[in-house]
Amino acid sequence: MSERKTIFLTGATGFLGSHLTARLLEQRNHLNVLARGAKNVPARDRVVAVLRDVGVSHFENLDVFEGDISVPGLGLSESATRRVLFSTDEVWHCAASLSFQEEDREEIFRMNVGGTRNVLELVKRTSTRRLHHVSTAYIAGSRSDLALETEIDVGQGFRNPYEESKCQAELMVADAERRGAIAASVYRPSIVIGDSKSGRVTHFHGVYAFIRGLWTALERLRRRMPDGGFIKLPLRVLGAETQTLNFVPIDYVVDGMVEIAKNPNSLGETYHLANPIPTENRLWLPHICRVLRVEGIQLVGENSFLKTPMTKLEALFQKQMAFYYQYLQGEPRFDCRRALDALKNTSIECPRVTVDFIDKMAGWYVDFLNNRPQMT
Ligand SMILES: NC(=O)c1ccc[n+]([C@@H]2O[C@H](COP(=O)([O-])OP(=O)(O)OC[C@H]3O[C@@H](n4cnc5c(N)ncnc54)[C@H](OP(=O)(O)O)[C@@H]3O)[C@@H](O)[C@H]2O)c1
């Protein structure tokens, strides 16, 4: 049984943060979480609702502090700050803006860089100065070589302000660590998807937004085809068949981070929680289309649009999916030797993305979309 800790965590209402909080509570730690309130909903109610959704039913080891990472001092009152500083054994920083839009650049940097700076200031004032920082494997940006866990900035370019801001945040963490101001471990998940056993997912980023885009485009057509057969939708998607996307299930990411964090050797280290075998676009896209019961969607290169101009639907889809299209052209390769090594003698293994696995993940989400109450 591991030592019981008091953990200060940001991002508990989010995808990773909620699952991580659930796991850390399950291990009998005390969690002090920083969360924002929403209009008419106090922060605690928001956190409890999200945690219930990921299976938490006991809340006696949970305290919620209303605050905001983008504000100096995290928006905590003096007494709340004292309580946090006095009790904290370690800080887990998951909160971030996951927007990728160029027009949100300022906001993204304020959250991801400014927010991390504010969290670092708090970590420095705790007695242990221990930080677990959640970054992303995609700080590797547009690198085409193998991205190592030991590397951060190798002069790479970035495809969007999210990648760039997360890289800057990591550089700040590394700098504070180098100066001995904090003791940090950094975790870099790739694209996090649902639970490997059930396929269930609670927040719908990344590939789920892509599936939702397709599902929405098909909705109107499907109403005209009540028999539920395959829909023919000739749609060219700009992307390279043999390029990959790197999917990791949420349970692997959370189990992996919690296990690695327990190991004192993780101090000062960085880990790619990425899939050792990324999935080729020509595998996942056709199978997602099969689950959606649609035919005619194909990955094509730029040349195809030079020969035959885009249809209205293709142009609309490309505009709406601009962010995902960036990744369909290719992604960096992530070296995950350190993470694999750290998890070697455990039962924690990243599952290979097979056809069954895609069926489970996409199937769960398509059922969810089909069965959710209709918006009026
Ligand atoms: N999801 C992925 O595929 C993925 C992959 C690699 C890395 N990551 C990293 O994992 C971490 C968590 O991502 P996620 O997928 O869980 O994102 P998410 O579902 O969008 O959650 C983001 C969390 O950050 C909180 N937050 C944002 N701005 C805040 C602020 N100003 N003050 C306080 N809290 C704030 C959000 O709170 P509200 O509920 O109040 O908005 C939410 O709890 C991030 O650092 C992300 O970069 C995610």
The ligand as a Gaussian input file, in Angstrom:
#p B3LYP/6-31G(d) Opt

LIG

0 1
 N       -7.050000      15.096000     -23.858000
 C       -5.942000      14.757000     -24.502000
 O       -5.978000      14.021000     -25.497000
 C       -4.595000      15.221000     -23.999000
 C       -3.460000      14.729000     -24.642000
 C       -2.205000      15.114000     -24.208000
 C       -2.092000      15.988000     -23.145000
 N       -3.196000      16.469000     -22.542000
 C       -2.996000      17.397000     -21.415000
 O       -3.720000      16.905000     -20.307000
 C       -4.176000      17.990000     -19.503000
 C       -5.642000      17.845000     -19.270000
 O       -6.312000      17.845000     -20.526000
 P       -7.820000      17.377000     -20.645000
 O       -7.943000      16.560000     -21.855000
 O       -8.262000      16.810000     -19.367000
 O       -8.510000      18.790000     -20.905000
 P       -9.974000      19.288000     -20.530000
 O      -10.917000      18.154000     -20.467000
 O      -10.285000      20.412000     -21.462000
 O       -9.780000      19.892000     -19.091000
 C       -9.083000      21.075000     -18.867000
 C       -9.177000      21.378000     -17.399000
 O       -8.448000      22.588000     -17.137000
 C       -9.283000      23.439000     -16.387000
 N       -8.954000      24.837000     -16.605000
 C       -8.785000      25.463000     -17.792000
 N       -8.509000      26.753000     -17.588000
 C       -8.496000      26.938000     -16.235000
 C       -8.284000      28.057000     -15.403000
 N       -8.035000      29.265000     -15.916000
 N       -8.320000      27.876000     -14.058000
 C       -8.598000      26.663000     -13.530000
 N       -8.824000      25.569000     -14.278000
 C       -8.789000      25.712000     -15.614000
 C      -10.689000      23.129000     -16.896000
 O      -11.626000      23.659000     -15.982000
 P      -13.099000      24.122000     -16.458000
 O      -13.953000      22.902000     -16.328000
 O      -13.444000      25.183000     -15.497000
 O      -12.988000      24.615000     -17.874000
 C      -10.608000      21.608000     -16.917000
 O      -10.750000      21.102000     -15.620000
 C       -3.784000      19.262000     -20.241000
 O       -2.616000      19.776000     -19.667000
 C       -3.535000      18.793000     -21.660000
 O       -2.585000      19.613000     -22.298000
 C       -4.456000      16.113000     -22.937000

